[in-house]
């Protein structure tokens, strides 16, 4: 989360069961079983395991996510990350070493609501 300070930080040895909602940025280094929602940036650290959906403006994954990810902006999967679930975003970056099992759906115009089936807008994809 370069240049952005997190409002909420979930430490390495913390486990949360339930919904995590925040207007600002969230850094997760522990375990969350439930949904994560932020109007800002969500960073999933290397030691983090999320079981449930993530909805945010931007999402960076360095750890594990077992659930869908929806972002208005970019989703970036860092090396050693593991995502098992569908992705909806305007921009997707998958770094070498990342594992992604699921479907991706992208659009130039994105809201935090799921896209309608059949949307044919041209996506921007970065795969290294």
CORCORUR-V833680 format. One record per residue. RES is the residue in one letter. OMEGA is omega as a letter, one per 40 degrees, with the letter a starting at -180 (NA if undefined). Layout:
BEGIN
<<RES | OMEGA> <RES | OMEGA>>
END
This chain:
BEGIN
<<X | a> <X | i> <X | a> <X | i> <X | a> <X | i> <X | a> <X | i> <X | i> <X | a> <X | a> <X | a> <X | a> <X | i> <X | i> <X | i> <X | a> <X | a> <X | i> <X | a> <X | a> <X | i> <X | a> <X | a> <X | i> <X | i> <X | a> <X | i> <X | a> <X | a> <X | i> <X | i> <X | a> <X | a> <X | i> <X | a> <X | i> <X | i> <X | a> <X | a> <X | i> <X | i> <X | i> <X | a> <X | a> <X | a> <X | a> <X | i> <X | i> <X | i> <X | a> <X | a> <X | i> <X | i> <X | a> <X | i> <X | i> <X | a> <X | i> <X | a> <X | i> <X | a> <X | a> <X | i> <X | i> <X | a> <X | a> <X | i> <X | i> <X | a> <X | i> <X | a> <X | a> <X | i> <X | i> <X | i> <X | a> <X | i> <X | a> <X | i> <X | i> <X | i> <X | i> <X | a> <X | a> <X | a> <X | i> <X | a> <X | i> <X | a> <X | a> <X | i> <X | i> <X | a> <X | i> <X | a> <X | i> <X | i> <X | i> <X | i> <X | a> <X | i> <X | i> <X | i> <X | a> <X | a> <X | i> <X | i> <X | a> <X | i> <X | i> <X | i> <X | i> <X | i> <X | i> <X | i> <X | i> <X | i> <X | a> <X | i> <X | a> <X | i> <X | i> <X | a> <X | i> <X | i> <X | a> <X | NA>>
END
